[in-house]
Amino acid sequence: MRFRQVKITQRLCVIGYGLMLAMTAAPLFAQNFPAKPVELTVLFPAGSSTDVVARGLADGISRHLGQHMLVMNLPVAGGAISYKYVQVQKRDGYFIVFNSNSISTAYYFGTVPFDCRAFDPVARVTIESVVVAVKTEVPSKDLRDMVAYAKLRPGALRIGNTGSGSHIHTSAVAFLNNEGVEMLDVPLAGSQVVTSLLGGHIDALVQLPSALTPHVKAGTLKILGVLASSREPVFPSVPTALDQGLKSQADLWRGITAPKETPPSTVARLEEAIRKTVNSPEFKAQGASPGFIPAFQASADFGKTIAIEDATLSKMMEKAGSKI
C-alpha cells in the first residue's frame, strides 16, 4: 500500500513538473526572441514604394535584432490573404504585418473579408501627406479661399478622389464635413483622377503629393493645402489646413502590427528595433525618396492613433449612411 502511495506521489510530482515547464516555456521563448528569422508580410507588390520602404526597414531591424527579417509580399485580395496568412501562424512575433490605415478604412467600408482589429499595434513607421489640388488657372490661392468659394455655391463644385472606401476618399469626405462644405464627391480610379482634373471633369482633387509632383512642376496644377499634421517635404512652402485655420488633418500612416496575444516582451523587442531603425539617418534618407516621412510612434501611442481614427471613421459612416 505504501509502495503504491509513493508511486502515485512520484507521478503527481512528474505531472506537476511538466505543467510547470509548460507554463514557463512561453515566457522563456519570448525572452529569447528572436531565435530565428522574423517574417514581415507586406500587403503591396514587390517594387512598389511601400515595398521599398518595408525592405529598408527590414534591413535595419535585422541589424538591431541580430536575426534576419524576411519580406513576404502578398498583395492579393486587398490584403485579405496577408492577414489570414499571418493569423494562422503561431502568435510568437515571428510573423508580423507591414500595413497602412487604408486597410482599417477598407474594413469600415466592408471591402475586406477580415477584421483588422484582430491585430495589435507594434509601431508606426512613416506618415504620408494628403493634399488638395486644383488647376493653376483657378483663382483660389489656398484652402481657405476654396472653402469660402464653395460655401457660396453649395453642391456646385466637384471634388475627386482615388476610389470609394480608400483612405484618400475618407480624407476628402472628412475635409468636407469638418469645414461644413457641400461639394459633389467623385470617387475615381487612381489613374483617372489627375486626368479628370486636367480635363475639367472635376474642380479639385484629394491625392498623395507623389502623384502630383510632375504636374505641379509643369505648372498645370497647384496645391492649395496639406491635410496632414505637418508640411509636405516635397512642397515645404504649402501650408497645412491647420496652418490656415482649418480643422482637417489626415495622415496616411504605415506601420507594423502583430496578431493579438503576441507576448508583450516580444512586442517591446520589435518596437525598440523599429525605433532605432526609423530614427536612423539611413532610413530617414531612404523613406523621404518616395514621399514617406519617417515618424516613429511606440506601440501604446500608435494604438491611440488607431483608436482615434476608428472613432472618426465610425462617426463619419454613421453620419453619411449610404452616401459615402
C-alpha positions in Angstrom: 0.0 0.0 0.0 2.8 2.4 0.9 4.6 1.4 -2.3 1.6 2.4 -4.4 1.2 5.6 -2.5 4.9 6.5 -3.2 4.4 5.7 -6.9 1.3 7.9 -7.1 3.2 10.7 -5.3 6.0 10.4 -7.8 3.7 10.5 -10.8 2.0 13.6 -9.4 5.4 15.2 -9.0 6.3 14.4 -12.6 2.9 15.8 -13.8 3.4 18.9 -11.7 6.9 19.4 -13.1 5.6 19.0 -16.6 2.9 21.6 -16.0 5.5 24.0 -14.6 7.7 23.6 -17.6 4.7 24.2 -19.9 3.8 27.4 -18.0 7.3 28.7 -18.1 8.2 27.7 -21.6 6.2 30.5 -23.4 7.8 33.4 -21.4 11.2 31.8 -21.8 10.8 31.6 -25.6 9.6 35.2 -25.6 12.7 36.3 -23.6 14.9 34.6 -26.2 13.2 36.3 -29.1 14.3 36.3 -31.8 15.8 32.8 -32.0 15.2 32.5 -35.8 14.3 34.8 -38.8 11.2 37.0 -38.5 8.8 37.3 -41.4 7.4 40.7 -42.4 4.3 40.3 -44.6 3.8 43.3 -47.0 0.3 43.9 -48.5 1.8 45.6 -51.5 3.6 44.2 -54.6 7.4 43.9 -54.8 8.9 47.0 -56.3 6.2 49.3 -55.0 7.1 52.4 -53.0 5.7 50.7 -49.9 7.8 47.6 -50.6 11.0 49.6 -51.0 10.4 51.2 -47.6 9.5 47.9 -46.0 12.7 46.3 -47.2 14.8 49.2 -45.9 13.0 48.8 -42.6 13.6 45.1 -42.6 17.3 45.6 -43.2 17.6 47.9 -40.2 15.5 45.8 -37.9 17.7 42.8 -38.8 20.8 44.6 -37.6 19.2 45.5 -34.3 17.6 42.2 -33.6 20.6 40.1 -34.7 18.4 38.0 -36.9 17.2 38.3 -40.5 13.9 39.8 -41.2 12.4 38.3 -44.4 10.0 40.3 -46.5 7.0 38.4 -47.9 4.8 40.2 -50.5 1.2 39.0 -50.6 -0.7 41.8 -52.5 -3.8 39.6 -53.1 -7.5 40.3 -52.3 -7.0 43.7 -50.8 -4.7 42.4 -48.1 -7.1 39.6 -47.0 -4.6 36.9 -47.9 -1.8 38.6 -46.0 -3.9 38.9 -42.8 -5.2 35.4 -42.9 -1.7 34.0 -43.6 -0.3 35.7 -40.5 -3.4 34.9 -38.4 -2.9 31.1 -38.8 0.7 31.2 -37.7 1.9 31.0 -34.1 1.4 34.2 -32.2 5.0 34.5 -31.1 6.2 37.5 -33.0 7.8 35.7 -35.9 5.0 36.6 -38.3 4.0 40.3 -38.4 2.4 42.6 -41.0 3.5 45.9 -42.6 0.3 47.8 -43.5 -1.4 51.2 -43.6 -4.6 52.8 -42.4 -6.0 52.2 -45.9 -6.7 48.7 -44.6 -8.7 49.8 -41.5 -10.6 52.2 -43.7 -11.5 49.4 -46.1 -12.7 47.4 -43.1 -15.2 50.0 -42.2 -16.5 50.0 -45.8 -16.8 46.2 -45.7 -14.5 45.8 -48.7 -12.1 43.3 -46.9 -13.3 39.9 -45.6 -11.4 40.1 -42.3 -11.3 42.1 -39.0 -8.1 44.1 -38.9 -8.8 44.7 -35.2 -7.6 41.2 -34.6 -4.1 42.7 -34.8 -2.3 44.8 -32.2 -0.1 47.8 -33.0 3.7 47.3 -32.7 4.9 50.6 -34.0 4.1 53.3 -36.6 6.9 53.8 -39.1 6.0 56.5 -41.6 3.3 59.0 -42.4 2.4 60.5 -45.8 0.6 63.6 -46.6 -2.7 64.0 -48.4 -3.1 67.3 -50.4 -5.9 69.2 -52.1 -5.0 70.4 -55.6 -6.7 72.4 -58.4 -5.8 73.6 -61.9 -3.4 76.5 -62.0 -5.8 79.0 -63.5 -8.3 78.5 -60.6 -8.3 81.9 -58.7 -8.3 80.3 -55.2 -4.8 80.7 -53.7 -5.3 78.4 -50.7 -7.8 76.1 -48.9 -9.5 79.0 -47.2 -10.3 80.6 -50.5 -11.7 77.4 -51.9 -13.8 76.7 -48.8 -15.2 80.3 -48.9 -16.0 79.9 -52.6 -17.6 76.5 -52.2 -19.8 77.7 -49.3 -21.3 80.4 -51.7 -22.1 77.6 -54.2 -23.2 74.5 -52.2 -23.1 71.4 -54.3 -21.8 73.1 -57.4 -18.2 72.1 -57.2 -16.9 68.5 -57.8 -14.0 67.1 -55.8 -12.3 63.9 -56.9 -10.5 61.2 -55.0 -9.0 57.8 -55.7 -11.6 55.2 -55.1 -14.6 54.7 -52.8 -13.5 53.4 -49.4 -9.9 54.4 -49.7 -8.1 56.5 -47.1 -7.9 59.3 -49.6 -11.6 59.1 -50.1 -12.4 59.3 -46.4 -9.8 62.2 -46.2 -11.9 64.1 -48.8 -15.2 63.4 -47.0 -13.7 64.3 -43.6 -12.4 67.6 -45.1 -15.9 68.5 -46.5 -17.5 67.5 -43.2 -15.0 69.4 -41.0 -15.3 72.6 -43.0 -19.0 72.4 -43.5 -18.7 72.4 -47.3 -21.1 70.8 -49.7 -19.3 69.5 -52.8 -20.1 66.6 -55.1 -17.8 63.8 -54.0 -16.5 61.9 -57.1 -14.6 58.7 -56.5 -12.3 57.7 -59.5 -9.7 55.1 -60.3 -6.2 56.2 -59.3 -5.1 56.7 -62.9 -8.2 58.8 -63.8 -8.3 61.4 -61.0 -5.5 63.7 -62.3 -6.6 63.5 -66.0 -10.1 64.2 -64.9 -8.9 67.4 -63.1 -6.8 68.4 -66.1 -9.7 67.8 -68.4 -12.1 69.9 -66.4 -14.4 67.0 -65.4 -13.8 67.8 -61.7 -12.9 71.1 -60.0 -10.5 69.8 -57.3 -8.9 66.6 -56.1 -7.5 65.0 -52.9 -4.4 62.9 -53.6 -1.0 61.9 -52.5 1.7 64.5 -53.4 3.9 62.0 -55.1 1.2 61.6 -57.8 1.0 65.3 -58.4 4.7 66.4 -58.4 5.2 66.2 -62.2 2.1 68.3 -62.9 3.0 70.9 -60.2 6.5 71.2 -61.7 5.0 71.5 -65.2 2.7 74.4 -63.9 -0.6 72.7 -64.8 -1.7 72.0 -61.2 -1.2 73.8 -57.9 -1.6 72.6 -54.3 -3.9 74.6 -52.0 -3.1 72.9 -48.8 -1.9 69.8 -47.0 -4.3 67.7 -45.0 -1.7 66.4 -42.5 -0.1 67.2 -39.2 3.0 68.6 -40.8 4.0 70.2 -44.1 4.9 68.1 -47.1 8.7 67.9 -47.6 8.3 67.9 -51.4 6.3 71.1 -51.2 7.6 72.8 -48.0 6.0 76.2 -48.9 2.5 74.9 -49.0 0.7 75.4 -45.6 -1.3 72.7 -43.9 -5.0 73.1 -43.3 -4.2 73.7 -39.6 -1.8 76.5 -40.6 -4.7 78.1 -42.5 -7.0 77.9 -39.5 -9.0 74.9 -40.8 -9.7 71.7 -38.9 -8.7 68.9 -41.3 -5.9 66.5 -40.7 -5.4 63.1 -42.5 -2.1 61.5 -42.1 -1.7 58.3 -44.1 0.4 56.0 -41.9 2.3 52.8 -42.4 3.3 50.6 -39.5 3.8 47.2 -38.2 1.1 45.1 -36.4 1.1 41.7 -34.8 -1.7 39.2 -34.1 -3.3 39.7 -30.7 -1.8 37.6 -27.9 1.7 38.1 -29.1 3.8 38.2 -25.9 4.3 41.8 -24.7 8.1 41.3 -24.2 8.3 40.3 -27.9 6.3 43.3 -29.0 8.6 45.5 -26.9 11.7 43.9 -28.5 10.3 44.6 -32.0 9.2 48.1 -31.1 12.7 49.0 -29.9 14.4 47.6 -33.0 11.9 49.6 -35.2 12.5 52.8 -33.2 16.3 52.6 -33.7 15.8 51.9 -37.4 13.2 54.6 -38.2 15.3 57.2 -36.3 18.5 56.3 -38.1 19.9 58.7 -40.8 19.9 55.9 -43.4 16.2 55.2 -43.1 15.2 58.8 -43.0 17.1 59.4 -46.3 15.5 56.3 -47.8 12.0 57.0 -46.6 12.0 60.5 -47.9 12.6 59.4 -51.5 9.1 58.0 -52.3 7.5 60.8 -50.2 7.2 58.9 -46.9 8.0 60.9 -43.7 9.7 58.7 -41.0 7.5 59.2 -38.0 8.1 56.5 -35.3 5.3 56.0 -32.8 5.6 53.5 -30.0 3.0 50.7 -29.6 0.8 52.5 -27.0 0.7 55.8 -28.8 0.2 54.0 -32.1 -2.8 52.3 -30.6 -4.2 55.6 -29.5 -3.8 57.0 -33.1 -5.7 54.0 -34.5 -8.4 54.3 -31.8 -9.0 58.0 -32.7 -9.1 57.1 -36.4 -11.6 54.3 -35.8 -13.9 56.6 -33.8 -13.7 59.3 -36.6 -14.5 56.7 -39.3 -17.3 55.3 -37.2 -18.9 58.7 -36.8 -18.4 59.5 -40.5 -20.1 56.3 -41.6 -23.0 56.9 -39.2 -23.4 60.5 -40.4 -23.0 59.7 -44.1 -25.0 56.5 -44.2 -25.2 55.1 -47.7 -24.0 58.4 -49.3 -20.3 57.6 -48.7 
